[in-house]
Structure formats: structure tokens, C-alpha cells
């Protein structure tokens, strides 16, 4: 079942949210491998905010920064437990990326 809604009839914050998600989706689909590495974690609305804050506190801002770390190195960040690291690995795997090997 499809529901057709004109964006102009929606509240402005909801319009902005929809626009941001669509923009993110099309940026990902058109990005090449190196482009994906340059995307900042702050620009990904589907990335867990708590984990994003932890990573940013260690100056891990982009996918490129993140893939420079190993599972063992991330474990040293206070608050990054097994589940958080598994979340990061699963998220990266969705974009055909991985953490650095030891």
C-alpha cells in the first residue's frame, strides 16, 4: 500500500528530516570506494549516536579514520564494549569496509 503525501503539507522539521535522509541515500549510492571513506560519521543519521560521540572524542571523524583502527584498539576506548564494536563492524560491512587487522 502506498500513501502519497505532498511534502509542502508536512511540518518543516519533518520536511528537513526527509530531505536529509534522501540526500544521504543518494550520496551513498553514487559514492565510489574512496568517496565513502571521506564521508564523516556525523553525516550518517543511521549511525548510533552514542558510538559516534565515543569515536569523535578520539578524533575518529570519517570512515577512513575508523578503518585505520583495529578491534583491539577500539576496545581501549572507554565505553566501547563488545556490542559496540560488533555494531561498528556490522555497519562497516554494510558498506563493504572493515576494521584494520591487528
N, C-alpha and C positions, 0 to 999 in steps of 0.2 A: 504494500500500500504506500503510495506517495502522497505527500501533502505539499502543495505548492504555496509558498508564502513570499510576498514581496518584501525585500529587505527594508525598504523605506518605512514599512509599517511596524518594524521591530524597534525596541528601545535602542538608543545609541550605543550603550555599553555592549549589548548583545551583538549589534552590527559589527563593532570593532573586534569582538571575540571571534566571530565567524570569519571576518576578513583575515585576521591573524592566522587562524588555522588553515584556511585555504592557501594563503601565501606560503606558509611553512610547507604544506603538502606539495605545492608545485615547485618550490625551491629544491626539495629533496628529489623529486622525480627528474628534474633537469640537471642536477648536480653530478659531476664526474667524481671519480675516486679522490682526487686531490682537493676538489672543491668541498667535499664532505668533511675532510679533515680540518678545514679552515672555519667551519661553522661553529659559532660559540654555543656553549651549553645553555646560556641564558635565553637564547632564541628558540629553544625547543620546549614548547609548552607541555609536551607529554613526558618530559624527564622529571623524575621525582625531585620536588623542591628541596627536601631535607638533604638528600645526597648531593644535589647541585651546590647547596651552601657549603657543605663539608669540602667538596672538591675546590670550590672557589677560594676557600680560606687557605688552601695550599697552592694557590695560583694556577690551578688546573682550569683553564677557561674554554679550551676548544677540544674537539675530538682528537686532534693531533697531540695536544698535551696529554690527554687521557691515555692514548695508546702508547705513550712513552713510559708508562708505569706498568709494573708487574703486579700480579695479585698480592704477592708478598709485600711490596712497597705500599700498596693501598691499605693493607691490613694495619700498617703503622699509624694511619690517620685515626685519631680518637673519634669514635662513633661509627667507623666503617667496620662492621662485623661481616660475618659470612653471608648473611642475606643481602646486605647492601652491595657487597662485591659481586654476588651472583646476579643481582639486578643489573649492575653495570655491565657485566659480561653478556647477559641476555640482550640488553639494549644494544650494545655494540654489534652483537651477532646479527641483529635485525638489519644492520647496515653493512654487513659483510666485513666487519672490523673486529679486532681482538686486542686484548691487553698484551703487553710485551711479555715474552717468555723470560724466565729467570735469567 
